[in-house]
Amino acid sequence: MAIEQVTKKHTKGEFREVTVDYDFGDSFADMVNKFGEEVVYTSAKANMRVRCQAVIDGGIEKGLSDEEIQNRVTAWKPGVALETGAGYDPLAAFRRMSPEEKAAFLANISQIAESEE
């Protein structure tokens, strides 16, 4: 039995923190035996989808093009860390922005610079 403690902090309304014990199983095979193959598959897929979205977000934050992000996702394997920071060119990211995005970015940078003076 692989009983784990799961804690949730509830911050809507009255703050409350609750910790419960739950048996997730000892192994993949145990999980399939306990919950069924479909449940284990859909749960794993949902988790991987969220992690894939994090890879996409990371690419957007680095200023990568859609094609570059697709290449990162294609190379990504769940549970394996991606290389970070290598090859990021902030000027290239700026050049790919629309005129509206450039104006908003420059306004934001100006505001940050003024607030730090």
DSSP file (Angstrom, degrees, kcal/mol; ACC not computed):
  #  RESIDUE AA STRUCTURE BP1 BP2  ACC     N-H-->O    O-->H-N    N-H-->O    O-->H-N    TCO  KAPPA ALPHA  PHI   PSI    X-CA   Y-CA   Z-CA
    1    1 A M              0   0    0      0, 0.0     2,-0.5     0, 0.0    22,-0.0   0.000 360.0 360.0 360.0 133.6    0.0    0.0    0.0
    2    2 A A        +     0   0    0     25,-0.1    22,-1.4     2,-0.0     2,-0.4  -0.612 360.0 178.8-115.1  70.0    1.4    3.4   -1.0
    3    3 A I  E     -A   23   0A   0     -2,-0.5     2,-0.3    20,-0.2    20,-0.2  -0.584   6.3-176.3 -76.1 128.3   -0.6    5.8    1.2
    4    4 A E  E     -A   22   0A   0     18,-2.9    18,-2.4    -2,-0.4     2,-0.5  -0.903  26.9-117.3-122.6 152.0    0.5    9.4    0.7
    5    5 A Q  E     -A   21   0A   0     -2,-0.3     2,-0.5    16,-0.2    16,-0.2  -0.764  26.7-165.0 -88.0 134.1   -0.5   12.6    2.4
    6    6 A V  E     -A   20   0A   0     14,-2.8    14,-2.6    -2,-0.5     2,-0.4  -0.985   5.0-165.7-120.8 126.3   -2.2   15.1    0.1
    7    7 A T  E     -A   19   0A   0     -2,-0.5     2,-0.4    12,-0.2    12,-0.2  -0.918   6.6-174.6-117.1 138.6   -2.6   18.7    1.4
    8    8 A K  E     -A   18   0A   0     10,-2.4    10,-2.4    -2,-0.4     2,-0.6  -0.997  14.0-151.4-132.2 129.7   -4.8   21.4    0.0
    9    9 A K  E     -A   17   0A   0     -2,-0.4     2,-0.6     8,-0.2     8,-0.3  -0.897  13.1-155.0 -98.3 119.7   -4.8   25.0    1.1
   10   10 A H  E     +A   16   0A   0      6,-4.0     6,-2.1    -2,-0.6    -2,-0.0  -0.854  20.9 168.8 -97.5 119.3   -8.3   26.5    0.5
   11   11 A T        +     0   0    0     -2,-0.6     2,-0.5     4,-0.2     4,-0.2   0.435  42.9 102.3-113.6  -1.4   -8.0   30.3    0.1
   12   12 A K  S    S-     0   0    0      2,-0.2     2,-0.3     4,-0.1    -2,-0.0  -0.736 101.7 -26.6 -84.7 125.5  -11.5   31.2   -1.1
   13   13 A G  S    S+     0   0    0     -2,-0.5     2,-0.3     2,-0.0     3,-0.0  -0.582 135.4  21.9  72.8-131.1  -13.5   32.6    1.7
   14   14 A E  S    S-     0   0    0     -2,-0.3     2,-0.2     1,-0.1    -2,-0.2  -0.546  89.5-117.9 -73.3 129.3  -12.2   31.3    5.0
   15   15 A F        +     0   0    0     -2,-0.3     2,-0.3    -4,-0.2    -4,-0.2  -0.464  44.0 166.2 -67.0 134.5   -8.6   30.0    4.8
   16   16 A R  E     -A   10   0A   0     -6,-2.1    -6,-4.0    -2,-0.2     2,-0.5  -0.978  24.4-158.6-151.5 138.4   -8.3   26.3    5.6
   17   17 A E  E     -A    9   0A   0     -2,-0.3     2,-0.4    -8,-0.3    -8,-0.2  -0.982  15.0-175.5-119.5 126.7   -5.6   23.7    5.1
   18   18 A V  E     -A    8   0A   0    -10,-2.4   -10,-2.4    -2,-0.5     2,-0.4  -0.972   9.0-165.2-125.3 135.8   -6.6   20.0    5.0
   19   19 A T  E     +A    7   0A   0     -2,-0.4     2,-0.3   -12,-0.2   -12,-0.2  -0.982  13.9 177.5-119.4 130.2   -4.3   17.0    4.8
   20   20 A V  E     -A    6   0A   0    -14,-2.6   -14,-2.8    -2,-0.4     2,-0.4  -0.855  27.4-120.9-125.8 162.0   -5.8   13.6    3.9
   21   21 A D  E     +A    5   0A   0     -2,-0.3     2,-0.3   -16,-0.2   -16,-0.2  -0.870  32.6 176.7-101.6 137.6   -4.3   10.1    3.4
   22   22 A Y  E     -A    4   0A   0    -18,-2.4   -18,-2.9    -2,-0.4     2,-0.9  -0.997  28.2-135.3-144.3 138.6   -4.8    8.4    0.0
   23   23 A D  E     +A    3   0A   0     -2,-0.3   -20,-0.2   -20,-0.2     3,-0.1  -0.809  25.3 171.1 -94.6 102.7   -3.6    5.1   -1.5
   24   24 A F        -     0   0    0    -22,-1.4    -1,-0.2    -2,-0.9   -21,-0.1   0.548  53.0-103.6 -84.9  -8.9   -2.4    5.8   -5.0
   25   25 A G        -     0   0    0    -23,-0.3    -1,-0.3     1,-0.1     3,-0.1  -0.174  21.3 -97.4 100.8 160.4   -0.9    2.3   -5.4
   26   26 A D  S    S-     0   0    0      1,-0.1     2,-0.3    -2,-0.1    -1,-0.1   0.684  95.7  -0.8 -88.3 -20.7    2.6    1.0   -5.2
   27   27 A S  S  > S-     0   0    0      1,-0.1     4,-2.5    -3,-0.1     5,-0.2  -0.926  81.3 -88.3-157.3 174.3    3.3    0.9   -9.0
   28   28 A F  H  > S+     0   0    0     -2,-0.3     4,-2.6     1,-0.2     5,-0.2   0.934 127.1  50.3 -58.0 -46.7    1.8    1.5  -12.4
   29   29 A A  H  > S+     0   0    0      1,-0.2     4,-2.3     2,-0.2    -1,-0.2   0.892 110.0  50.4 -61.1 -39.6    0.4   -2.1  -12.4
   30   30 A D  H  > S+     0   0    0      2,-0.2     4,-2.6     1,-0.2    -1,-0.2   0.902 109.6  51.0 -65.3 -40.6   -1.1   -1.5   -8.9
   31   31 A M  H  X>S+     0   0    0     -4,-2.5     4,-3.2     2,-0.2     5,-0.6   0.929 110.5  48.5 -61.5 -45.0   -2.7    1.7  -10.1
   32   32 A V  H  X5S+     0   0    0     -4,-2.6     4,-1.8     1,-0.2    -2,-0.2   0.907 112.7  49.0 -61.7 -41.2   -4.2   -0.1  -13.1
   33   33 A N  H  <5S+     0   0    0     -4,-2.3    -2,-0.2    -5,-0.2    -1,-0.2   0.903 118.0  40.0 -64.0 -41.8   -5.4   -2.9  -10.9
   34   34 A K  H  <5S+     0   0    0     -4,-2.6    -2,-0.2    -5,-0.1    -1,-0.2   0.901 134.0  16.2 -74.2 -43.2   -7.0   -0.4   -8.4
   35   35 A F  H  <5S-     0   0    0     -4,-3.2     4,-0.3    -5,-0.2    -3,-0.2   0.626 106.7-107.0-112.6 -18.0   -8.5    2.2  -10.8
   36   36 A G     X< -     0   0    0     -4,-1.8     4,-2.1    -5,-0.6     5,-0.2   0.043  29.7 -89.1  98.2 149.2   -8.6    0.5  -14.2
   37   37 A E  H  > S+     0   0    0      1,-0.2     4,-2.7     2,-0.2     5,-0.2   0.887 123.1  53.0 -60.6 -42.8   -6.6    1.1  -17.3
   38   38 A E  H  > S+     0   0    0      1,-0.2     4,-2.8     2,-0.2     5,-0.2   0.907 109.9  47.5 -63.1 -42.9   -8.8    3.8  -18.7
   39   39 A V  H  > S+     0   0    0     -4,-0.3     4,-2.3     2,-0.2     5,-0.2   0.925 114.0  46.7 -64.4 -44.8   -8.7    5.9  -15.5
   40   40 A V  H  X S+     0   0    0     -4,-2.1     4,-2.4     2,-0.2    -2,-0.2   0.919 114.7  47.9 -64.0 -42.8   -4.9    5.6  -15.3
   41   41 A Y  H  X S+     0   0    0     -4,-2.7     4,-2.8    -5,-0.2    -2,-0.2   0.948 113.5  45.4 -63.4 -49.6   -4.5    6.5  -19.0
   42   42 A T  H  X S+     0   0    0     -4,-2.8     4,-2.3     1,-0.2    -1,-0.2   0.868 114.2  50.0 -65.9 -34.8   -6.8    9.5  -18.9
   43   43 A S  H  X S+     0   0    0     -4,-2.3     4,-2.1    -5,-0.2    -1,-0.2   0.924 112.9  45.9 -67.5 -43.6   -5.2   10.8  -15.7
   44   44 A A  H  X S+     0   0    0     -4,-2.4     4,-2.6    -5,-0.2    -2,-0.2   0.918 113.2  50.2 -63.6 -43.0   -1.7   10.4  -17.1
   45   45 A K  H  X S+     0   0    0     -4,-2.8     4,-2.4     1,-0.2    -2,-0.2   0.904 109.3  51.2 -63.1 -41.7   -2.8   12.1  -20.3
   46   46 A A  H  X S+     0   0    0     -4,-2.3     4,-1.8     2,-0.2    -1,-0.2   0.913 111.8  47.4 -62.2 -42.6   -4.4   15.0  -18.5
   47   47 A N  H  X S+     0   0    0     -4,-2.1     4,-2.0     1,-0.2    -2,-0.2   0.914 112.6  48.8 -63.9 -43.4   -1.2   15.5  -16.5
   48   48 A M  H  X S+     0   0    0     -4,-2.6     4,-2.5     1,-0.2    -2,-0.2   0.852 107.0  56.4 -66.3 -34.3    1.0   15.4  -19.6
   49   49 A R  H  X S+     0   0    0     -4,-2.4     4,-2.4     2,-0.2    -1,-0.2   0.927 107.8  47.9 -62.1 -44.4   -1.3   17.9  -21.4
   50   50 A V  H  X S+     0   0    0     -4,-1.8     4,-1.6     1,-0.2    -2,-0.2   0.909 112.9  48.1 -62.6 -42.2   -0.7   20.4  -18.6
   51   51 A R  H  X S+     0   0    0     -4,-2.0     4,-1.6     2,-0.2    -1,-0.2   0.865 109.6  52.9 -67.5 -35.6    3.0   19.8  -18.7
   52   52 A C  H  X S+     0   0    0     -4,-2.5     4,-2.2     1,-0.2    -2,-0.2   0.908 106.6  53.1 -63.8 -41.7    3.0   20.2  -22.5
   53   53 A Q  H  X S+     0   0    0     -4,-2.4     4,-2.9     1,-0.2    -1,-0.2   0.856 105.4  54.9 -61.5 -34.1    1.2   23.5  -22.1
   54   54 A A  H  X S+     0   0    0     -4,-1.6     4,-2.4     2,-0.2    -1,-0.2   0.870 106.0  51.4 -66.2 -36.2    4.0   24.5  -19.7
   55   55 A V  H  X S+     0   0    0     -4,-1.6     4,-1.9     2,-0.2    -2,-0.2   0.918 111.1  48.3 -64.2 -42.7    6.5   23.8  -22.5
   56   56 A I  H  X S+     0   0    0     -4,-2.2     4,-2.4     2,-0.2    -2,-0.2   0.944 111.0  50.3 -61.5 -48.5    4.4   26.0  -24.9
   57   57 A D  H  X S+     0   0    0     -4,-2.9     4,-2.8     1,-0.2     5,-0.2   0.905 108.4  53.0 -56.6 -43.1    4.3   28.8  -22.2
   58   58 A G  H  X S+     0   0    0     -4,-2.4     4,-1.4     1,-0.2    -1,-0.2   0.892 109.3  48.9 -60.2 -40.0    8.1   28.5  -21.8
   59   59 A G  H  <>S+     0   0    0     -4,-1.9     5,-2.7     2,-0.2     4,-0.4   0.899 111.1  49.5 -65.8 -41.2    8.5   28.9  -25.6
   60   60 A I  H ><5S+     0   0    0     -4,-2.4     3,-1.6     1,-0.2    -2,-0.2   0.935 110.2  50.8 -62.7 -45.8    6.2   31.9  -25.7
   61   61 A E  H 3<5S+     0   0    0     -4,-2.8    -1,-0.2     1,-0.3    -2,-0.2   0.799 108.3  52.9 -63.3 -28.4    8.1   33.5  -22.8
   62   62 A K  T 3<5S-     0   0    0     -4,-1.4    27,-0.3    -5,-0.2    -1,-0.3   0.511 117.0-115.8 -83.2  -4.7   11.4   33.0  -24.6
   63   63 A G  T < 5 +     0   0    0     -3,-1.6    -3,-0.2    -4,-0.4    -2,-0.1   0.736  57.5 162.6  78.7  22.4    9.9   34.7  -27.7
   64   64 A L      < -     0   0    0     -5,-2.7    -1,-0.2    -6,-0.1     2,-0.0  -0.395  39.1-112.5 -75.5 153.0   10.1   31.6  -29.9
   65   65 A S     >  -     0   0    0      1,-0.1     4,-2.5    -2,-0.1     5,-0.2  -0.301  32.1-103.2 -74.2 166.5    8.1   31.3  -33.1
   66   66 A D  H  > S+     0   0    0      1,-0.2     4,-2.6     2,-0.2     5,-0.2   0.899 124.8  51.1 -57.3 -41.0    5.2   28.8  -33.4
   67   67 A E  H  > S+     0   0    0      2,-0.2     4,-2.2     1,-0.2    -1,-0.2   0.907 109.6  49.0 -64.8 -41.8    7.5   26.6  -35.4
   68   68 A E  H  > S+     0   0    0      2,-0.2     4,-2.0     1,-0.2    -1,-0.2   0.892 111.8  49.6 -64.6 -39.0   10.3   26.7  -32.8
   69   69 A I  H  X S+     0   0    0     -4,-2.5     4,-2.6     2,-0.2    -2,-0.2   0.921 109.1  51.9 -65.2 -43.1    7.7   25.9  -30.1
   70   70 A Q  H  X S+     0   0    0     -4,-2.6     4,-2.7     1,-0.2    -2,-0.2   0.909 108.4  51.7 -59.2 -41.4    6.4   23.0  -32.1
   71   71 A N  H  X S+     0   0    0     -4,-2.2     4,-1.9     2,-0.2    -1,-0.2   0.894 109.7  49.4 -62.3 -40.2   10.0   21.7  -32.5
   72   72 A R  H  X S+     0   0    0     -4,-2.0     4,-1.2     2,-0.2    -2,-0.2   0.920 112.6  47.4 -63.5 -43.5   10.5   21.9  -28.7
   73   73 A V  H  < S+     0   0    0     -4,-2.6     3,-0.3     1,-0.2    -2,-0.2   0.903 110.2  52.5 -65.3 -40.6    7.2   20.1  -28.1
   74   74 A T  H  < S+     0   0    0     -4,-2.7    -1,-0.2     1,-0.2    -2,-0.2   0.881 114.1  43.1 -61.8 -37.9    8.2   17.4  -30.6
   75   75 A A  H  < S+     0   0    0     -4,-1.9    -1,-0.2    -5,-0.2    -2,-0.2   0.653  95.0 105.8 -81.2 -16.1   11.5   16.9  -28.8
   76   76 A W     <  -     0   0    0     -4,-1.2     5,-0.1    -3,-0.3   -24,-0.0  -0.364  48.0-170.4 -70.6 140.3    9.9   17.0  -25.4
   77   77 A K    >   -     0   0    0      3,-0.4     3,-2.2    -2,-0.1    -2,-0.0  -0.998  33.5-107.1-128.0 128.0    9.5   13.8  -23.3
   78   78 A P  T 3  S+     0   0    0      0, 0.0     3,-0.1     0, 0.0   -30,-0.1  -0.247 105.6  21.1 -54.1 135.4    7.4   13.9  -20.1
   79   79 A G  T 3  S+     0   0    0      1,-0.2     2,-0.5     0, 0.0    -3,-0.0   0.362 101.8 102.4  88.5  -5.3    9.6   13.7  -17.1
   80   80 A V  S <  S-     0   0    0     -3,-2.2    -3,-0.4     0, 0.0    -1,-0.2  -0.955  73.5-123.3-114.5 125.4   12.7   14.8  -18.9
   81   81 A A        -     0   0    0     -2,-0.5     2,-0.2    -3,-0.1     3,-0.0  -0.376  21.8-131.6 -67.8 140.1   13.8   18.4  -18.4
   82   82 A L        -     0   0    0      1,-0.1     2,-0.2    -2,-0.1    -1,-0.1  -0.561  30.9 -96.6 -83.3 154.7   14.2   20.6  -21.5
   83   83 A E        -     0   0    0     -2,-0.2     2,-0.4     2,-0.0    -1,-0.1  -0.508  46.7-147.3 -65.6 140.4   17.4   22.7  -22.0
   84   84 A T        -     0   0    0     -2,-0.2     2,-0.3     1,-0.1     3,-0.1  -0.910  59.6  -2.5-118.2 142.9   16.7   26.2  -20.8
   85   85 A G  S >  S+     0   0    0     -2,-0.4     3,-1.7     1,-0.2     2,-0.1   0.078  82.6 134.5  79.1 -25.5   17.9   29.5  -22.0
   86   86 A A  T 3  S+     0   0    0     -2,-0.3    -1,-0.2     1,-0.3    -3,-0.0  -0.369  77.7   3.8 -64.4 129.3   20.2   28.2  -24.7
   87   87 A G  T 3  S+     0   0    0      1,-0.2     2,-0.4    -2,-0.1    -1,-0.3   0.515  85.0 151.1  80.6   4.7   19.9   30.2  -27.9
   88   88 A Y    <   -     0   0    0     -3,-1.7    -1,-0.2     1,-0.0   -25,-0.1  -0.575  23.3-171.5 -75.2 128.2   17.4   32.7  -26.7
   89   89 A D     >  -     0   0    0     -2,-0.4     4,-2.1   -27,-0.3     3,-0.2  -0.922  11.0-167.4-121.7 103.2   17.7   36.0  -28.6
   90   90 A P  H  > S+     0   0    0      0, 0.0     4,-2.2     0, 0.0    -1,-0.1   0.834  90.1  53.6 -62.2 -32.0   15.6   38.8  -27.1
   91   91 A L  H  > S+     0   0    0      2,-0.2     4,-2.5     1,-0.2     5,-0.1   0.894 107.8  50.1 -69.2 -38.2   16.2   41.0  -30.1
   92   92 A A  H  > S+     0   0    0      2,-0.2     4,-1.4     1,-0.2    -1,-0.2   0.900 110.1  51.1 -64.0 -39.6   14.9   38.3  -32.4
   93   93 A A  H  < S+     0   0    0     -4,-2.1     4,-0.5     1,-0.2    -2,-0.2   0.911 110.4  49.2 -63.1 -41.7   11.9   37.9  -30.2
   94   94 A F  H >< S+     0   0    0     -4,-2.2     3,-1.3     1,-0.2    -2,-0.2   0.908 107.2  54.8 -63.6 -42.2   11.3   41.6  -30.4
   95   95 A R  H 3< S+     0   0    0     -4,-2.5    -1,-0.2     1,-0.3    -2,-0.2   0.815 104.0  55.7 -62.1 -30.0   11.6   41.6  -34.2
   96   96 A R  T 3< S+     0   0    0     -4,-1.4    -1,-0.3    -3,-0.2    -2,-0.2   0.608  88.1 103.1 -78.9 -11.1    8.9   38.9  -34.4
   97   97 A M  S <  S-     0   0    0     -3,-1.3    -3,-0.0    -4,-0.5    -4,-0.0  -0.358  77.2-113.7 -72.8 151.4    6.4   41.0  -32.5
   98   98 A S     >  -     0   0    0      1,-0.1     4,-2.7    -2,-0.1     5,-0.2  -0.353  35.6-102.3 -71.5 163.6    3.6   42.9  -34.3
   99   99 A P  H  > S+     0   0    0      0, 0.0     4,-2.2     0, 0.0     5,-0.1   0.883 125.6  50.5 -56.2 -37.6    3.7   46.7  -34.2
  100  100 A E  H  > S+     0   0    0      2,-0.2     4,-2.3     1,-0.2     5,-0.2   0.912 110.6  48.2 -66.6 -42.4    1.1   46.7  -31.5
  101  101 A E  H  > S+     0   0    0      2,-0.2     4,-2.6     1,-0.2    -1,-0.2   0.889 111.0  51.5 -65.0 -39.1    3.0   44.2  -29.4
  102  102 A K  H  X S+     0   0    0     -4,-2.7     4,-2.8     2,-0.2     5,-0.2   0.925 110.2  48.7 -62.9 -43.9    6.2   46.2  -29.9
  103  103 A A  H  X S+     0   0    0     -4,-2.2     4,-2.3    -5,-0.2    -2,-0.2   0.918 113.6  46.3 -62.7 -43.8    4.5   49.4  -28.7
  104  104 A A  H  X S+     0   0    0     -4,-2.3     4,-2.3     2,-0.2    -1,-0.2   0.902 113.0  50.2 -65.3 -40.7    3.0   47.6  -25.6
  105  105 A F  H  X S+     0   0    0     -4,-2.6     4,-2.6     2,-0.2    -2,-0.2   0.936 111.8  47.0 -62.7 -47.5    6.4   46.0  -24.8
  106  106 A L  H  X S+     0   0    0     -4,-2.8     4,-2.5     1,-0.2    -1,-0.2   0.883 111.6  51.2 -64.1 -38.3    8.2   49.3  -25.1
  107  107 A A  H  X S+     0   0    0     -4,-2.3     4,-2.2    -5,-0.2    -1,-0.2   0.909 111.3  48.5 -63.5 -41.0    5.6   51.1  -22.9
  108  108 A N  H  X S+     0   0    0     -4,-2.3     4,-2.3     2,-0.2    -2,-0.2   0.918 111.5  48.7 -64.8 -44.3    6.0   48.3  -20.3
  109  109 A I  H  X S+     0   0    0     -4,-2.6     4,-2.7     2,-0.2    -2,-0.2   0.911 111.2  50.6 -62.0 -42.9    9.8   48.6  -20.4
  110  110 A S  H  X S+     0   0    0     -4,-2.5     4,-2.5     1,-0.2    -1,-0.2   0.909 109.9  50.2 -61.6 -42.1    9.6   52.4  -20.0
  111  111 A Q  H  X S+     0   0    0     -4,-2.2     4,-2.0     2,-0.2    -1,-0.2   0.909 111.6  47.9 -63.5 -42.3    7.2   52.0  -17.1
  112  112 A I  H  X S+     0   0    0     -4,-2.3     4,-1.1     2,-0.2    -2,-0.2   0.925 112.1  49.7 -63.5 -44.5    9.6   49.6  -15.4
  113  113 A A  H  < S+     0   0    0     -4,-2.7     3,-0.4     1,-0.2     4,-0.4   0.901 111.6  48.5 -62.5 -41.7   12.6   51.8  -16.0
  114  114 A E  H >< S+     0   0    0     -4,-2.5     3,-0.9     1,-0.2    -1,-0.2   0.869 108.7  53.3 -67.1 -36.5   10.8   54.9  -14.6
  115  115 A S  H 3< S+     0   0    0     -4,-2.0    -1,-0.2     1,-0.2    -2,-0.2   0.720 107.3  52.3 -73.0 -19.4    9.6   53.0  -11.4
  116  116 A E  T 3<        0   0    0     -4,-1.1    -1,-0.2    -3,-0.4    -2,-0.2   0.469 360.0 360.0 -94.8  -2.3   13.2   51.9  -10.6
  117  117 A E    <         0   0    0     -3,-0.9    -1,-0.2    -4,-0.4    -2,-0.1   0.479 360.0 360.0 -81.1 360.0   14.7   55.4  -10.8
